Amino acid sequence: MKRVVFAVLICVATLGLATSARAAPIDDAIAALKTANVYVAPGTEGTTSDTAGVLARQLFNGDHVVIVMLPASTAKESGSDLTALARRIDDAIGHGRIIGLSAGDQVAAFAPTMPAGEATDLMQRAVSVSTNTSESLVTFIRNVHDWQRRNPQAVAAQPTKKPSDFPWIPVAGGSAIALCLIIAIIALVRRALNQPPEEERIKFHSPDQVKDVLEKIMQLRPLVDDSKVQNLLRQICSDTEEYFQRNRSRGNVKADTVMLKQHLDSVREVLERYIDVQEHPRYFDNPQKELQSGYDAFDGFAINLLNSIKKDNRQELTEYRVNTDILDARRYS
């Protein structure tokens, strides 16, 4: 018992040192914005390793937009609301950017070069048509671009970004120290309690090969403008999970993994081409026909997958082939 108490006391004291040594997420964001226009803090709820890339692909040179995603606890820890944090970012990176900021499921926008309340209104409109924070920020960027097209003089008047004098080297050093201290604390507590490392818990998800493709599909999903297509993609991913849940006990997991990965790879390829056609319609002879072809491919696979689950008929899904006609669409550059 004494060892446990001793370990807890060390844990509390060391965490205090780590907290003082590490930089706040908002400071990390300001440092990162010296060289990038998008920052997604590690551990931010609802994000993946590709979230920053998805957001960055929405931006273009000269749009003066920066996007920051922080953990839900950031505002509480800093003692400021999101608008105040956005103003702090604006002060640090120069008063000429359009800032989209989130902390968990809360979002805010700040843009001193736009009319008062305009950025907030664009963000609120984005939230009203989105299902999660990442989608809200993607839609916010598109709303800003639409506004800039209607107000080209405002874009031309944007001031340039000034360098930040944030001490990123000490911050990085402090973060590394904090990480080492946390690892040491975990090891110390385990030793004091005489407990072995925690056993890996069983997770009821699709096999890794399939899960990787599903995650990619869900990462690309916010880039689709059509809500019907978005719903189909969500249905495909959720029904794939259900398929493995229902068929796991049959012993066909390996064969099912190979089969469904092939189908989902085709869905992913169709989705990538669908987005290409959607974003660059004038490069295709008949973009509406191609988009309809993509929708039909998603719908056909979704129906077949659902029927396979309902009828408990694996053979029907094995013989199915995803329609990939859209991949034959010729793109002119």
C-alpha positions in Angstrom: 0.0 0.0 0.0 2.8 2.4 0.8 4.3 1.8 -2.6 1.0 2.7 -4.2 0.7 5.9 -2.3 4.3 6.8 -3.0 3.8 6.2 -6.8 0.6 8.3 -6.8 2.4 11.2 -5.1 5.3 11.0 -7.6 2.7 10.9 -10.4 1.0 14.1 -9.2 4.2 15.9 -8.7 5.6 14.9 -12.0 2.5 15.7 -13.9 2.7 19.2 -12.4 6.2 19.6 -13.8 5.1 18.2 -17.2 2.2 20.6 -17.4 4.5 23.6 -16.8 7.0 22.3 -19.3 4.7 21.5 -22.2 3.2 24.1 -24.4 -0.5 24.6 -24.7 -2.2 23.2 -27.9 -2.9 26.8 -29.0 0.8 27.6 -28.8 1.7 24.5 -30.8 -0.8 25.7 -33.4 0.7 29.1 -33.7 4.1 27.7 -34.1 2.9 25.3 -36.8 1.2 28.0 -38.7 4.6 29.6 -39.4 5.1 27.0 -42.2 1.6 25.6 -42.8 -2.0 26.7 -43.3 -3.6 23.8 -41.5 -2.9 22.4 -38.0 -4.6 19.4 -36.4 -3.5 18.8 -32.8 -2.6 15.2 -32.0 -5.4 13.5 -30.1 -8.1 15.9 -31.4 -11.5 14.1 -31.2 -12.9 12.9 -34.5 -9.7 13.2 -36.5 -7.4 10.8 -38.3 -3.9 11.0 -39.6 -5.3 12.2 -43.0 -7.6 14.9 -41.6 -5.0 17.7 -42.1 -4.4 16.5 -45.6 -8.1 16.5 -46.5 -8.4 20.1 -45.1 -5.2 21.3 -46.9 -6.5 20.0 -50.2 -9.4 22.4 -50.0 -7.2 25.5 -49.8 -5.5 27.2 -52.7 -2.7 29.8 -53.0 -3.9 33.3 -52.1 -7.1 32.4 -50.3 -5.6 33.5 -47.0 -7.4 30.8 -45.1 -5.9 28.9 -42.1 -7.6 26.0 -40.3 -6.9 24.9 -36.7 -8.4 21.8 -35.0 -7.7 21.4 -31.2 -8.9 19.0 -28.5 -12.2 19.8 -26.8 -10.4 20.6 -23.5 -8.3 23.5 -25.0 -10.7 26.4 -24.4 -11.3 25.3 -20.8 -7.6 24.8 -20.1 -6.7 28.2 -21.5 -9.6 30.0 -19.8 -10.7 31.6 -23.1 -13.6 31.0 -25.5 -12.9 30.0 -29.1 -13.3 33.5 -30.4 -10.6 34.8 -28.0 -8.3 32.0 -29.1 -8.9 32.8 -32.7 -8.0 36.5 -32.0 -4.8 35.2 -30.3 -3.9 33.3 -33.4 -4.7 36.4 -35.5 -2.4 38.5 -33.4 0.4 36.0 -33.7 0.3 35.3 -37.5 -0.6 38.8 -38.8 -4.0 40.5 -39.1 -4.8 39.3 -42.6 -6.0 35.7 -42.4 -9.4 34.1 -42.4 -9.3 31.7 -39.4 -11.5 28.6 -39.0 -11.0 27.1 -35.5 -12.5 24.1 -33.7 -12.1 22.6 -30.2 -13.9 19.3 -30.1 -17.3 19.9 -31.6 -17.2 23.6 -31.0 -16.3 25.9 -33.9 -15.5 29.6 -34.5 -14.4 31.8 -37.3 -12.5 35.1 -37.2 -11.5 37.3 -40.1 -10.7 41.0 -39.5 -10.5 41.7 -43.3 -14.1 40.6 -43.8 -17.2 42.6 -42.8 -18.1 42.2 -39.2 -19.9 38.9 -38.5 -19.4 37.6 -42.1 -16.9 34.9 -41.1 -19.1 33.7 -38.2 -22.1 33.6 -40.5 -20.2 31.5 -43.1 -19.2 29.1 -40.3 -22.7 28.8 -38.9 -24.0 28.0 -42.4 -21.3 25.3 -42.7 -22.3 23.7 -39.4 -26.0 23.6 -40.4 -25.3 21.3 -43.3 -22.6 19.1 -41.9 -22.6 16.0 -39.7 -19.2 16.5 -37.9 -16.5 19.1 -37.2 -14.2 18.1 -40.1 -17.1 18.4 -42.5 -18.0 21.8 -41.0 -14.5 23.1 -41.6 -14.4 21.7 -45.2 -17.7 23.4 -45.9 -16.6 26.6 -44.2 -13.6 26.8 -46.6 -15.9 26.3 -49.6 -18.2 29.0 -48.2 -15.2 31.4 -47.9 -14.2 30.7 -51.5 -17.7 31.4 -52.7 -17.7 34.7 -50.8 -14.2 35.6 -52.2 -15.5 35.0 -55.7 -18.3 37.4 -55.1 -15.9 39.9 -53.5 -12.6 39.8 -55.4 -11.5 43.2 -54.2 -11.4 41.9 -50.6 -9.0 39.1 -51.6 -6.7 41.6 -53.4 -6.6 43.8 -50.3 -5.4 41.0 -47.9 -2.2 41.9 -46.1 0.7 39.5 -46.1 1.5 37.2 -43.2 4.1 38.5 -40.8 6.6 36.2 -39.2 5.9 34.9 -35.7 8.5 35.1 -33.0 7.0 32.2 -31.1 9.8 30.2 -29.4 9.1 26.9 -31.0 12.4 25.2 -30.1 11.8 25.6 -26.3 8.2 24.4 -26.8 9.3 21.3 -28.7 11.8 20.6 -26.0 9.3 21.0 -23.3 6.8 18.7 -25.1 9.5 16.0 -25.4 10.3 16.2 -21.7 6.6 16.0 -20.8 6.2 12.8 -23.0 9.2 11.2 -21.3 7.9 12.0 -17.9 4.5 10.6 -18.7 6.0 7.3 -20.0 8.1 7.1 -16.8 5.0 7.7 -14.6 3.1 4.8 -16.3 6.0 2.4 -15.8 6.4 3.5 -12.2 2.7 3.0 -11.3 2.6 -0.4 -13.0 5.6 -1.5 -11.1 4.3 -0.2 -7.8 1.0 -2.0 -8.3 2.8 -5.2 -9.5 0.5 -5.3 -12.5 1.5 -6.6 -16.0 0.9 -4.4 -19.0 -2.7 -4.1 -19.9 -3.9 -6.9 -22.3 -5.0 -5.8 -25.7 -8.7 -5.7 -25.8 -10.7 -7.4 -28.5 -12.1 -4.8 -30.9 -15.1 -5.8 -33.0 -14.1 -4.1 -36.2 -13.5 -5.3 -39.7 -10.1 -6.9 -40.4 -7.2 -4.4 -40.8 -7.0 -4.7 -44.6 -10.7 -3.8 -45.0 -10.7 -1.3 -42.2 -7.9 0.7 -44.0 -10.0 1.0 -47.1 -13.1 2.0 -45.1 -11.2 4.7 -43.3 -10.0 6.0 -46.7 -13.5 6.1 -48.0 -14.7 8.0 -45.0 -11.9 10.5 -45.3 -12.8 11.2 -48.9 -16.6 11.3 -48.2 -16.7 15.0 -47.0 -15.3 16.0 -50.4 -18.5 14.8 -52.1 -21.1 17.6 -52.7 -24.1 15.3 -53.1 -25.7 14.3 -49.8 -27.2 11.2 -51.4 -23.8 9.9 -52.3 -22.5 10.7 -48.9 -25.3 8.7 -47.3 -24.5 5.8 -49.6 -20.9 5.8 -48.7 -21.7 5.9 -45.0 -24.2 3.0 -45.5 -21.5 0.9 -47.3 -19.1 1.4 -44.5 -21.6 0.6 -41.7 -23.0 -2.5 -43.6 -19.5 -3.8 -44.2 -18.9 -3.7 -40.4 -22.3 -5.5 -39.9 -21.4 -8.2 -42.5 -18.2 -9.1 -40.5 -20.1 -9.1 -37.2 -22.7 -11.6 -38.6 -20.3 -13.8 -40.5 -17.3 -13.9 -38.1 -18.4 -17.2 -36.5 -18.5 -19.1 -39.9 -14.7 -19.2 -40.2 -14.7 -17.5 -43.6 -13.1 -14.2 -42.3 -10.0 -14.6 -44.4 -11.9 -15.2 -47.6 -14.4 -12.5 -46.8 -11.6 -10.1 -46.2 -10.1 -10.7 -49.6 -13.4 -10.5 -51.3 -14.7 -7.3 -49.6 -11.3 -5.6 -49.9 -11.5 -6.1 -53.7 -15.0 -4.7 -53.8 -14.1 -1.7 -51.5 -10.9 -1.0 -53.5 -13.1 -0.6 -56.6 -15.5 1.6 -54.6 -12.6 3.8 -53.5 -11.3 4.1 -57.1 -14.8 5.1 -58.3 -15.0 7.6 -55.4 -11.7 9.2 -56.3 -12.8 9.5 -60.0 -16.2 10.8 -58.9 -14.5 13.6 -56.9 -12.3 14.4 -59.9 -15.3 14.7 -62.2 -17.2 16.8 -59.6 -14.3 19.2 -59.0 -13.3 19.5 -62.7 -16.5 19.0 -64.8 -15.3 21.0 -67.8 -12.5 18.5 -68.4 -15.0 15.7 -69.2 -17.3 15.3 -72.2 -20.4 14.4 -70.1 -19.7 15.1 -66.4 -23.4 14.6 -65.3 -23.5 11.2 -67.0 -20.2 10.2 -65.3 -21.4 11.3 -61.9 -24.6 9.3 -62.4 -22.5 6.3 -63.3 -20.5 6.7 -60.1 -23.7 7.0 -58.0 -25.1 3.9 -59.7 -21.9 2.0 -58.8 -22.2 3.0 -55.1 -25.9 2.3 -55.0 -25.5 -1.1 -56.7 -22.8 -2.3 -54.3 -24.8 -0.9 -51.3 -27.9 -2.8 -52.3 -26.0 -6.1 -53.0 -24.2 -5.9 -49.7 -27.4 -5.2 -47.8 -29.2 -8.1 -49.5 -26.3 -10.4 -48.8 -26.7 -9.5 -45.1 -30.5 -9.9 -45.1 -30.5 -13.2 -47.1 -27.4 -14.6 -45.3 -26.1 -15.4 -48.8 -22.3 -15.0 -49.1 -22.2 -16.5 -52.6 -24.3 -13.7 -54.0 -21.8 -11.1 -52.8 -18.8 -13.2 -54.0 -20.1 -13.2 -57.6 -20.9 -9.5 -57.6 -18.6 -7.0 -59.3 -18.7 -3.2 -58.7 -19.5 -1.2 -61.8 -16.4 0.9 -62.6 -17.5 2.5 -65.9 -16.7 5.9 -64.5 -13.0 5.0 -64.6 -13.1 4.9 -68.4 -14.2 8.6 -68.5 -11.5 10.5 -70.5 -10.1 13.5 -68.7 -8.7 16.4 -70.8 -6.2 18.8 -69.3 
